[in-house]
């Protein structure tokens, strides 16, 4: 079966996946930040930069993402920040940008000249400037949008423009008699060896890459939803710290991200089902935490100086810092401030749009797996944190993890199929989650940061046509997109590899779509680099702790085995000693009985001859033989029943001798008895031969 080309929606998804994997979205945001400050010709605050980018480019982007990239630009020396928190581009960056503008204008002019040359070469009677404007705006940009990284094939001469839907749309604007010549001219333009022309085309490709990395179009999302058939569902079980941010009860850098999730969930309600839930278990933990803060600070009278001082103290909880901050606005005490939340926490969370779930958890506290995890966590906290979490807090986190894990399917491949998640601000909890996921050989994490969840949900937020227009407008290329570099070429090759990997002759379009969506959503689950580093540290520490305990257990096993081996040797020695004792006792007893038999035979040989006319020797032999047979048989049977004796070489020899002796004596006795009887019978039968 012939391999069919992937449709434009799947091509768009592949571009989006590989470009985000290569960090193209952040790279583009950094270019927007630099261009925005340069165009304004002024130093700008973070708020001004965010507002200008969103206003001028109709882009959906959270402020945290812009702030993160400003930090990156500061670290590499493209921006500087003054004492008022105002940002401006450095002189080196300004010079590079202006050089890029000059170079881009030169590339644009070179491309225009080359296009005019091709019109003359093929004798096409069109006004050159007007034809170029139409070609540049209505063909180059849409054409690159339709094939993306595959434009690279034109440079190698592997692809031709014939058959493209975009070329037909463009040719319709001109008389049909010139179409064949125009196709030849356009093929030559895209396969041009002139560096400026190629650079201009590739700069447009860079602009397209940024657009694709930002998000998918509305039409692509509609196509993907039709293929997936089911509406994605996410049940978010909120952790204590997320709850405090939601209620604005503590100071935390993620407060803004937490509060932005709920409006986003409302906006996506037609595309994604997002439900916020909280277990009674978490409500109990939140009440306990708030009550503990009330107890700790009830005797402190808040003053302005204390409120200011608490901002600099790291060991004070975010809830306490928020309380002291509020006292600067309105005088109150800690009890009056927190008691309404403690007494009405369930209703308050419901009013915030969170579903309350009453779940009994006592049996989890005696579950051995949870007990083991709790002890490991306590060990980790004590070894790695100056202010370790308390036992109750750790117990809450671990039980919550098991509660949500039970809500998930037994097996699944995609984040969409997972359904149940824990949304938290606690990096230690995330580290524990990654540790458990790795321990269970699972792939998709269970705990997620608000920022990571927002990134995941942005998959279903379509980019706007206004944003596309702003980015793909050739007049703005010099400001936003630098020269097509090695990194751009590398990601182009990766995209082409990904496109060629999917064979529609063997895999259905639905299967390919699901594979790509799973990979894309899985990639978006990865936290930001600095966040992931904190999570990694916790996870690795827990894995090290597990390895230490495993090594300790192995050492204990080795020691136990050594003890068992030593005890076995000792037991063997005891057995050997006992065997020797048994053999000695058996030998002494046997000899003692034998002596008695001999003495008894001697006594009989003295008494019996005096009563009857029998010789002493004969009496001794007969009596000794009669007594010896049961003696030997008894010794033999007793020896066979004793493990210490039966395998002894001397006893084995004795057994063989006994058999012969018993046989010989039996034969001798038989001869004596039967001989006398036979002799008496013959005398009676033939008396004449035996005179009296």
C-alpha positions in Angstrom: 0.0 0.0 0.0 1.3 3.4 -0.9 2.2 5.7 1.9 -0.1 8.8 2.0 1.0 12.2 3.1 -0.2 13.4 6.5 -2.9 16.0 6.6 -2.3 19.6 7.5 -3.7 19.2 11.0 -1.3 16.4 11.9 1.6 18.3 10.3 0.7 21.3 12.5 0.6 19.0 15.6 4.1 17.6 14.7 5.5 21.1 14.3 3.9 22.2 17.6 5.4 19.1 19.4 8.9 19.3 18.1 9.2 23.1 18.3 8.1 23.1 22.0 10.5 20.3 22.6 13.3 22.5 21.3 12.2 25.5 23.4 11.1 27.5 20.4 8.1 29.1 22.2 10.4 30.6 24.8 12.9 31.6 22.2 10.1 33.5 20.3 8.9 35.2 23.5 12.4 36.5 24.2 12.4 38.0 20.7 9.1 39.7 21.4 10.3 41.1 24.7 13.5 42.6 23.0 11.5 44.0 20.1 8.8 45.4 22.3 11.3 47.3 24.4 13.3 48.4 21.3 10.1 49.7 19.6 9.0 51.6 22.7 12.5 53.3 22.9 12.0 53.4 26.7 12.8 51.3 29.7 9.7 49.3 30.6 8.3 47.6 33.7 7.3 44.0 33.8 3.6 45.0 33.8 4.2 47.3 30.8 6.0 44.6 28.8 3.2 42.1 29.5 0.5 44.5 28.6 2.2 45.7 25.3 2.9 42.1 24.1 -0.7 41.0 24.8 -2.2 44.2 23.3 0.0 44.5 20.1 0.1 40.8 19.2 -3.2 39.4 20.5 -1.3 36.6 22.2 -2.6 34.4 25.0 0.3 34.1 27.4 0.5 34.2 31.2 2.6 36.9 32.9 4.7 34.2 34.7 6.0 33.0 31.3 7.0 36.5 30.2 8.7 37.1 33.6 10.6 33.8 33.3 11.9 34.7 29.9 12.9 38.2 31.1 14.9 36.5 33.8 16.6 34.4 31.1 17.4 37.5 29.0 18.9 39.1 32.1 21.1 36.1 32.8 22.5 36.0 29.2 23.1 39.8 29.2 20.4 40.9 26.6 18.5 43.0 29.2 19.4 45.0 32.3 17.2 46.1 35.1 17.6 49.4 36.9 16.9 50.1 40.6 13.3 51.0 39.8 12.6 47.6 38.3 12.6 49.0 34.8 14.0 46.9 31.9 16.0 48.0 28.9 18.0 46.2 26.3 21.8 46.3 26.5 23.8 48.3 23.9 25.2 45.0 22.5 21.7 43.6 22.0 20.5 46.9 20.5 23.4 46.8 18.0 22.7 43.1 17.1 19.1 43.9 16.5 19.8 46.9 14.3 22.3 44.8 12.3 19.6 42.1 11.9 17.2 44.7 10.7 19.7 45.9 8.1 20.4 42.4 7.0 16.8 41.4 6.7 16.0 44.5 4.6 18.9 43.5 2.3 17.5 39.9 2.1 14.0 41.2 1.3 15.4 43.4 -1.5 17.5 40.5 -2.9 14.5 38.3 -2.9 12.5 41.0 -4.7 15.2 41.4 -7.3 15.5 37.7 -7.9 11.7 37.4 -8.4 11.8 40.3 -10.9 14.7 38.5 -12.8 12.6 35.3 -13.0 9.7 37.3 -14.4 11.9 38.6 -17.2 13.5 35.2 -17.8 10.1 33.6 -18.4 8.8 36.6 -20.3 5.9 37.2 -17.9 4.3 40.6 -18.7 3.4 41.7 -15.2 4.2 44.8 -13.2 7.1 43.6 -11.1 6.4 45.5 -7.8 2.7 44.7 -7.7 3.3 41.0 -8.6 6.0 40.7 -5.9 3.6 42.2 -3.3 0.9 39.6 -4.2 3.4 36.8 -4.3 5.1 37.7 -1.0 1.9 38.2 1.0 -0.6 35.8 -0.6 1.7 32.9 -1.6 5.0 32.7 0.4 3.5 33.0 3.8 0.4 30.7 3.2 2.6 28.2 1.3 5.1 28.0 4.2 2.1 27.6 6.6 0.8 24.7 4.6 4.0 22.7 4.4 6.2 24.0 7.2 9.5 22.3 7.6 9.0 20.5 4.3 10.0 23.7 2.6 13.5 22.5 3.2 13.0 20.0 0.4 12.9 22.7 -2.2 16.5 23.8 -1.4 17.7 20.3 -2.2 15.6 20.1 -5.4 13.5 17.2 -4.0 10.2 19.0 -4.2 8.3 20.9 -6.8 5.6 23.5 -6.5 3.3 21.7 -9.0 0.1 20.3 -7.4 0.1 22.6 -4.3 -3.3 23.9 -3.4 -1.7 27.3 -2.6 -0.1 27.6 -6.1 -3.5 27.1 -7.7 -5.0 29.8 -5.6 -2.2 32.1 -6.6 -2.3 31.3 -10.3 -6.0 32.0 -10.5 -5.1 35.7 -10.2 -3.4 35.6 -13.5 -4.3 34.6 -17.1 -4.1 30.8 -17.6 -1.7 31.1 -20.6 1.1 32.1 -18.2 0.5 29.5 -15.5 3.1 27.0 -16.7 5.8 29.6 -16.9 4.9 31.0 -13.5 5.2 27.6 -12.0 8.6 27.2 -13.5 9.6 30.6 -12.1 8.3 29.9 -8.6 10.1 26.5 -8.5 13.3 28.3 -9.4 12.7 30.9 -6.8 12.3 28.4 -4.0 15.3 26.3 -5.1 17.5 29.4 -5.6 21.1 29.0 -4.6 21.4 32.7 -3.8 22.1 32.9 -0.1 20.0 36.1 0.5 16.9 34.6 -1.2 17.2 31.4 0.9 17.8 33.4 4.0 14.6 35.4 3.4 12.6 32.2 2.9 14.0 30.6 6.0 13.4 33.8 8.1 9.7 33.4 7.1 10.0 29.8 8.2 11.3 30.9 11.6 8.3 33.2 11.9 6.0 30.3 11.1 7.8 28.1 13.7 7.1 30.7 16.4 3.4 30.8 15.4 3.2 27.0 15.5 5.0 26.7 18.8 2.6 29.2 20.4 -0.4 26.9 20.0 -2.7 25.2 17.5 -5.2 26.9 15.3 -9.0 26.6 15.9 -9.5 24.4 12.9 -6.7 22.0 14.0 -8.2 21.8 17.5 -11.6 21.0 16.1 -10.1 18.3 13.9 -8.3 16.7 16.9 -11.4 16.8 19.1 -13.4 15.1 16.3 -10.7 12.3 16.1 -10.5 11.9 19.9 -14.3 11.7 20.1 -14.5 12.1 23.8 -14.3 15.4 25.7 -11.1 15.5 27.9 -11.9 15.4 31.6 -9.6 16.6 34.5 -10.6 16.1 38.2 -8.3 18.2 40.2 -8.0 17.3 43.9 -6.6 20.4 45.6 -3.9 20.3 48.2 -3.8 22.4 51.4 -1.4 25.0 50.1 -3.5 25.4 46.9 -6.5 25.9 49.0 -4.8 28.6 51.0 -3.8 30.4 47.8 -7.4 30.1 46.5 -8.7 31.7 49.7 -6.0 34.3 49.6 -4.9 33.2 53.0 -1.1 33.0 52.5 1.7 34.7 50.8 2.9 32.5 47.9 4.4 33.4 44.4 1.9 31.0 42.8 -1.2 32.9 44.1 -1.7 34.6 40.7 -1.4 31.3 38.9 -3.9 29.6 41.2 -6.5 32.3 40.7 -6.0 32.3 37.0 -6.9 28.6 36.7 -10.6 29.0 37.5 -11.3 31.6 34.8 -9.4 29.5 32.3 -11.5 26.4 33.3 -14.6 28.5 32.6 -13.3 29.6 29.2 -12.5 26.0 28.2 -15.8 24.6 29.5 -16.9 23.7 25.9 -13.7 21.9 25.1 -12.5 20.4 28.4 -14.3 19.4 31.6 -12.3 20.6 34.6 -13.7 19.9 38.1 -12.1 21.0 41.3 -12.5 18.7 44.3 -11.4 18.5 47.9 -11.4 15.5 50.2 -12.6 15.9 53.8 -9.2 14.6 54.7 -7.6 17.8 53.2 -10.3 20.0 55.0 -9.2 18.4 58.3 -5.6 19.1 57.5 -6.3 22.7 56.6 -8.3 23.3 59.8 -5.5 21.7 61.8 -2.9 24.0 60.2 -5.0 27.1 60.7 -5.7 26.2 64.3 -2.0 25.6 64.9 -1.2 29.1 63.6 -3.9 30.6 65.9 -2.4 28.9 68.9 1.1 30.0 67.9 0.3 33.7 67.4 -2.6 34.3 69.7 -0.3 36.0 72.3 1.4 38.3 69.8 0.0 41.8 69.3 0.6 42.7 65.7 2.4 46.0 65.1 3.7 47.7 61.9 7.3 46.8 62.8 6.4 43.2 63.4 4.5 43.0 60.1 7.5 44.5 58.2 9.9 42.2 60.0 8.0 39.0 59.1 8.4 39.6 55.4 12.1 38.9 55.8 11.8 35.8 58.0 11.7 32.6 55.9 10.6 30.2 58.8 7.3 32.0 59.3 4.4 30.4 57.4 2.8 32.1 54.4 -0.5 32.3 56.3 1.1 34.2 59.2 2.8 36.6 56.8 -0.5 37.2 55.1 -2.1 37.9 58.5 0.5 40.4 59.5 0.2 42.1 56.1 -3.6 42.4 56.6 -3.0 44.0 60.0 -1.3 46.9 58.3 -4.7 47.6 56.5 -7.0 46.8 59.4 -6.3 46.1 63.0 -7.4 42.6 64.0 -6.2 39.6 66.0 -5.3 36.2 64.7 -8.3 34.4 66.1 -10.8 36.8 64.6 -8.9 36.7 61.3 -8.8 32.9 60.9 -11.8 31.6 62.9 -14.4 32.2 60.2 -12.3 30.1 57.8 -11.8 27.3 60.4 -15.5 27.1 61.3 -16.9 27.5 57.7 -14.2 26.0 55.6 -16.4 23.5 53.7 -18.9 26.1 52.7 -16.3 28.6 51.7 -14.6 26.1 49.4 -18.0 25.2 47.9 -18.6 28.9 47.2 -15.3 29.0 45.4 -16.5 26.3 43.0 -14.8 23.3 44.7 -16.7 20.0 45.1 -16.5 18.6 48.7 -16.0 14.8 49.0 -16.5 13.2 52.4 -14.2 10.2 52.6 -13.3 8.0 55.6 -9.5 7.6 55.9 -8.9 5.9 59.2 -8.1 2.5 57.5 -5.4 4.2 55.5 -3.5 5.1 58.6 -2.9 1.4 59.4 -2.0 0.4 55.8 1.5 -0.9 55.8 2.5 0.7 52.5 1.5 4.1 53.9 3.3 3.5 57.2 6.5 2.6 55.3 6.2 5.7 53.0 5.5 7.9 56.0 8.7 6.6 57.8 10.7 7.2 54.6 9.4 10.7 54.3 10.1 11.5 58.0 13.7 10.3 57.5 14.0 12.4 54.3 12.7 15.6 56.0 15.0 15.2 59.0 18.1 14.7 56.9 17.5 17.2 54.1 15.4 20.1 55.5 16.2 22.6 58.2 12.5 23.0 58.9 11.1 19.5 58.3 7.4 18.8 57.8 5.5 17.5 60.7 4.3 13.9 60.9 0.6 14.9 60.5 1.4 17.0 57.4 3.3 14.2 55.8 0.6 11.7 56.7 -2.0 14.0 55.0 0.1 14.2 51.8 0.7 10.5 51.6 -2.9 9.5 52.2 -4.0 12.1 49.7 -1.7 10.6 47.2 -3.1 7.1 47.7 -6.7 8.4 47.7 -6.2 10.0 44.3 -4.2 7.1 42.9 -7.2 4.8 43.6 -9.3 7.1 41.4 -7.1 6.6 38.4 -7.6 3.7 35.9 -5.4 0.7 36.4 -3.6 1.4 33.1 -3.5 4.3 30.7 -1.2 5.9 28.1 -2.3 9.5 27.9 -2.7 12.4 30.4 -6.3 12.6 29.2 -7.0 9.1 30.3 -5.5 9.7 33.8 -8.5 12.0 34.7 -7.6 12.4 38.4 -4.8 14.7 39.6 -3.5 16.5 42.7 -2.9 20.2 42.1 -0.3 21.5 44.6 2.3 24.2 45.2 4.5 21.9 47.3 7.7 20.9 45.6 8.4 18.3 48.2 5.1 16.7 47.5 5.9 16.7 43.8 9.2 15.1 44.6 7.4 12.3 46.6 5.0 11.9 43.7 7.8 11.4 41.1 9.5 9.0 43.5 6.3 6.9 43.8 5.7 7.0 40.1 9.2 5.8 39.3 8.9 3.1 42.1 5.7 1.8 40.5 7.1 1.9 36.9 4.4 4.3 35.9 4.9 7.1 33.4 2.4 9.9 34.0 2.8 11.9 37.3 -0.1 12.4 39.7 0.8 15.8 41.3 0.9 18.9 39.1 1.8 22.6 39.6 -0.7 25.3 38.7 1.7 26.6 36.1 2.2 23.2 34.6 -1.5 22.6 34.5 -2.0 25.9 32.7 0.6 24.9 30.2 -1.3 21.6 29.7 -4.6 23.4 29.2 -3.1 25.9 26.8 -3.0 23.0 24.3 -6.8 23.6 23.9 -6.5 27.4 23.7 -6.4 28.3 20.0 -4.0 31.0 18.7 -5.8 34.0 17.3 -5.8 35.0 13.6 -4.6 38.5 14.8 -1.5 36.9 16.4 -0.8 35.0 13.1 -1.1 38.2 11.1 1.1 40.1 13.4 3.9 37.4 13.5 3.8 36.6 9.7 3.7 40.1 8.5 7.0 40.5 6.6 7.3 44.1 7.6 7.9 42.9 11.2 10.3 40.1 10.4 13.4 42.2 11.1 12.2 43.0 14.6 11.2 39.6 15.8 13.2 36.9 14.0 16.9 36.7 13.6 18.8 34.8 11.0 17.9 31.1 10.4 20.7 29.5 12.5 22.0 26.1 13.4 19.3 25.5 16.1 16.6 26.3 13.6 18.1 23.9 11.1 18.4 21.2 13.7 14.7 21.5 14.7 13.7 21.5 11.0 15.5 18.2 10.5 13.8 16.8 13.7 10.4 17.8 12.3 11.1 16.2 9.0 12.2 13.0 10.8 9.0 13.0 12.8 6.8 13.5 9.7 8.6 10.6 7.9 8.2 8.3 11.0 4.4 8.0 10.7 3.3 5.6 7.9 -0.4 6.0 7.0 -0.2 2.7 5.1 0.3 0.8 8.4 -1.3 3.2 11.0 -4.7 4.8 10.9 -5.0 8.6 11.1 -6.8 8.1 14.4 -3.9 6.1 15.9 -1.3 8.6 14.6 -3.3 11.5 16.1 -3.6 9.8 19.5 0.2 9.0 19.5 1.0 12.6 18.7 -1.4 14.0 21.3 -0.1 11.7 24.0 3.4 12.8 23.3 2.5 16.5 23.1 0.5 16.5 26.4 3.2 14.4 28.1 5.8 17.0 27.1 3.6 19.8 28.6 3.5 18.0 31.9 7.2 18.7 32.5 7.6 21.5 34.9 9.7 24.5 34.1 13.4 23.9 34.4 14.0 25.6 37.7 10.8 24.0 39.1 11.7 20.6 37.8 15.2 20.9 39.4 13.6 21.3 42.9 11.3 18.3 42.2 14.3 16.3 41.0 16.3 17.0 44.1 13.4 15.7 46.3 12.8 12.7 44.1 16.5 11.8 44.0 16.9 12.2 47.7 14.0 9.9 48.3 15.5 7.4 45.9 18.8 7.6 47.7 17.1 7.1 51.0 15.3 4.1 49.6 18.7 2.8 48.3 20.3 3.4 51.7 17.5 1.4 53.4 17.8 -1.3 50.8 21.6 -1.5 51.4 21.0 -1.5 55.2 18.4 -4.3 54.7 20.9 -6.2 52.5 23.6 -5.8 55.2 21.2 -7.0 57.9 20.3 -10.0 55.7 24.0 -10.8 55.2 24.6 -10.5 59.0 21.6 -12.7 59.7 22.8 -15.2 57.1 26.2 -15.2 58.8 24.6 -15.7 62.2 22.5 -18.5 60.8 25.6 -20.0 59.1 27.5 -19.8 62.4 24.6 -21.2 64.3 24.4 -24.0 61.7 28.0 -24.7 62.2 27.6 -24.7 66.0 24.5 -26.9 65.7 26.6 -29.3 63.5 29.3 -29.3 66.1 26.7 -30.1 68.8 25.2 -32.8 66.7 28.7 -34.2 66.1 29.4 -34.1 69.8 26.0 -35.6 70.6 26.6 -38.3 68.0 29.9 -39.2 69.6 28.3 -39.3 73.0 25.5 -41.5 71.7 28.0 -43.8 70.1 30.0 -44.0 73.3 27.0 -44.7 75.4 25.8 -47.3 72.9 29.2 -49.0 72.9 29.5 -49.0 76.7 25.9 -50.3 77.1 26.5 -53.0 74.5 29.7 -54.2 76.1 28.0 -54.2 79.5 25.2 -56.4 78.3 27.6 -58.7 76.5 29.6 -59.1 79.8 26.4 -59.9 81.6 25.5 -62.5 79.0 29.0 -64.1 79.3 28.7 -64.2 83.1 25.3 -65.7 82.9 26.5 -68.3 80.5 29.4 -69.2 82.8 27.0 -69.5 85.8 24.7 -71.8 83.8 27.6 -73.9 82.7 28.5 -74.4 86.4 25.0 -75.2 87.7 23.5 -77.4 84.9 26.3 -80.1 84.7 25.7 -80.9 88.3 22.0 -81.5 87.6 22.5 -83.5 84.4 25.2 -85.3 82.8 26.1 -82.6 80.3 29.6 -81.2 79.8 30.4 -77.7 81.0 31.7 -76.6 77.7 28.5 -77.8 75.9 26.3 -75.9 78.4 28.3 -72.8 78.0 28.2 -72.8 74.2 24.5 -73.6 74.1 23.5 -71.0 76.7 25.8 -68.3 75.3 24.5 -69.0 71.8 20.9 -68.8 72.9 21.5 -65.5 74.8 23.7 -64.0 72.1 21.2 -64.2 69.3 18.5 -61.8 70.9 21.4 -59.6 72.1 22.9 -59.2 68.7 19.5 -58.6 67.1 18.6 -56.0 69.8 21.9 -54.2 69.4 21.4 -54.2 65.6 17.8 -52.8 65.7 18.6 -50.2 68.3 21.6 -49.0 66.2 19.5 -48.8 63.1 17.0 -46.5 64.9 19.7 -44.1 66.1 20.9 -41.5 63.5 24.1 -41.1 65.3 24.9 -44.8 65.0 23.3 -46.2 61.9 25.7 -44.3 59.4 28.8 -45.1 61.4 31.3 -47.2 59.4 32.0 -49.5 62.4 28.3 -50.1 63.0 27.8 -50.9 59.3 30.6 -53.5 59.5 29.0 -54.8 62.8 25.6 -55.2 61.0 27.1 -57.3 58.3 29.0 -59.5 60.9 25.8 -59.8 63.0 23.9 -61.2 60.1 26.6 -63.9 59.6 26.9 -64.7 63.3 23.1 -65.0 63.8 22.9 -67.2 60.7 25.8 -69.4 61.9 24.4 -69.7 65.5 20.9 -70.5 64.2 22.4 -73.2 62.0 24.4 -74.6 64.9 21.4 -74.7 67.2 19.3 -76.2 64.5 22.0 -78.8 64.0 22.1 -79.6 67.7 18.4 -79.9 68.1 17.5 -81.5 64.9 20.6 -83.8 65.2 19.5 -85.1 68.6 15.9 -85.6 67.4 17.0 -87.4 64.2 19.4 -89.6 66.1 16.7 -90.6 68.6 14.3 -91.3 65.8 16.8 -93.6 64.0 17.5 -95.5 67.2 13.9 -96.2 67.6 13.5 -97.1 64.0 16.5 -99.5 63.9 17.1 -100.7 67.5 19.0 -103.7 66.3 21.7 -101.4 65.0 22.0 -99.5 68.2 22.2 -102.0 71.2 21.7 -100.5 74.6 
